[in-house]
Amino acid sequence: MKNVLYLFGIILLLSFNSCATRVKARATAKKVTVVKVAPRGHKVVYVKGAKYYTWNGKRYQKTRRGYILVR
């Protein structure tokens, strides 16, 4: 009887293992708008401590490549 209970316990423990593996989706490249030089009429705006540049109703963030459009 003990052997049957041990066997049942081992089978029960092994049944909780999953054969599934985790698959991570790759991020797709997004289209980025880069402006090399800000126009004369731009304004500086701070949002939650971050500095943004705005013109034509859109916000841009300054990087090494230029100004990148931020959603």
C-alpha positions in Angstrom: 0.0 0.0 0.0 2.9 2.4 0.8 4.4 1.7 -2.6 1.2 2.6 -4.3 0.9 5.9 -2.4 4.6 6.8 -3.1 4.0 6.0 -6.8 0.8 8.0 -6.9 2.7 11.0 -5.2 5.5 10.9 -7.7 3.1 10.8 -10.6 1.2 13.7 -9.1 4.3 15.8 -8.7 5.5 15.1 -12.2 2.2 16.0 -13.7 2.6 19.6 -12.6 5.6 20.2 -14.8 4.9 22.0 -18.1 6.6 21.3 -21.4 5.7 24.7 -22.7 8.5 27.2 -23.3 8.3 31.0 -23.2 8.4 32.8 -26.5 9.3 36.4 -26.5 8.0 38.5 -29.4 10.5 40.8 -31.1 9.9 44.5 -31.0 9.2 45.9 -34.4 11.1 48.9 -35.6 9.0 52.1 -35.4 9.2 55.0 -37.8 11.1 57.8 -36.1 10.8 61.4 -37.1 14.1 63.3 -36.6 14.6 67.0 -37.1 18.2 68.2 -37.1 17.6 71.8 -36.1 14.7 73.3 -34.2 12.9 76.2 -35.9 13.0 79.7 -34.5 9.5 79.7 -33.0 10.0 76.7 -30.8 9.2 76.7 -27.1 10.7 74.8 -24.2 8.2 72.9 -22.1 8.8 70.9 -18.9 6.5 67.8 -18.3 7.1 65.9 -15.0 10.7 67.2 -14.9 11.5 66.2 -18.5 12.5 68.9 -21.0 10.6 69.0 -24.3 10.6 71.3 -27.3 7.3 72.2 -29.0 6.4 73.7 -32.3 3.4 73.2 -34.6 1.5 71.5 -31.8 3.9 68.6 -31.5 6.5 67.8 -28.8 10.1 66.8 -29.5 12.9 65.6 -27.3 16.5 66.5 -27.9 19.0 63.7 -28.6 22.4 63.4 -30.2 20.9 62.8 -33.6 18.6 65.8 -33.4 15.0 66.4 -32.2 12.8 63.2 -32.1 9.0 63.4 -32.2 7.4 62.2 -28.9 3.9 61.0 -28.7 
